[in-house]
Amino acid sequence: MTVSYKKSGPGGGAYYTDCMRPDGTSRVDDYYSGSSKEPPGRWYVGPAEDGSRSTGLGIASGAAFVVTDEVDDNAAFAALVDGYNPRTGQAMVQNAGKHARIAIHDWTCSAPKSVSVAWSQADAELRAAIDSAQEHGARAFLDVLSVRSYSRRGKDGIVKVAAPLRGAIFDHGSSRENDPQKHSHCVAFNATERMDGTTGALETLELMRWQGAAASIYHATLAWDLRHLGFRIERQENLFEIADVPDHVCLAFSHRRQQIVAAVRAEMLARGLDPESVKWSRGLLQKATTETRSAKNELTREQLLELWHQRGAALGFTSVQVEALLIKEPVRELSRKELLEEAREAVNELTENSAVFR
């Protein structure tokens, strides 16, 4: 799994806020907050090019959503989705409150299956450490985009002004088929503060150009943190996996993936194509993902963990086996010479088939 992107109107933001209970947990019919089995979101305030992080909108980066009689962060989130300043109520964009406007940009950072499986079987302390590594990676992803984010102003929008991202991160741990699937929804509002003090909508072209690089930083950050926890990391093409998590265990916890693969194969055969010899397109995979998507269920995080532990025990992969994956040797950082050599090899790989890049 890697990073996916979608944009949506104001109705998309309602997935995050409409079903929250007063105590900050969410009801079962909410897709993103995902019932009481998922924790509340955390605010994100992105850096500018100089590394500074403005908090002018009254949201503190990293703070969990608070929903009480005195402080209602859900209301602040909903206001920003609609394009309004949550403190003053003033419109931040020209089409604030309009139903047809693009309200949020949503990237989903998904951990490799071996990470999700190890997390599902780990004890509470290690599971929390993996949670932190996932959030660290998701924030690193958004940081890469934030320093390159800008908004247009002036006649015909010819003036580009730096506009760091503002949003929230929602950490989830399961798929729709009740498999462990560690992923984070990284949400950026399409209404932000420009560095010159004005407000406006985001220009998305540069964000899309840097999305792939940001995804690489997400995976690298997650892998680095997991290595410091003691896991051994193996490169798998452009991604990675935790070493020595058995393949049959990962497959047994991949019902959702098996659903999508079966749907793609059936579609290709219906078109007269050989699924074994023809490369699967991203569009076909997305179509299968959408068409096979089932409704979220009402299982809590505790109920899912119990279910996963039962399945893990039947497969011979429990917290004991996860603990055995941790190695005690310290992490050795590359020397400057080694780092430069790695960079040269990476450049050679990039230029092997292409000589010109934007």
Beta strands, then each sheet from edge to edge (+ up, - down):
strand 1: 3-8
strand 2: 42-45
strand 3: 104-110
strand 4: 150-153
strand 5: 159-162
strand 6: 166-174
strand 7: 180-189
strand 8: 192-193
strand 9: 199-200
strand 10: 233-236
strand 11: 239-242
sheet 1: 1+ 3- 7+ 6- 2+
sheet 2: 4+ 5-
sheet 3: 8+ 9-
sheet 4: 10+ 11-
end
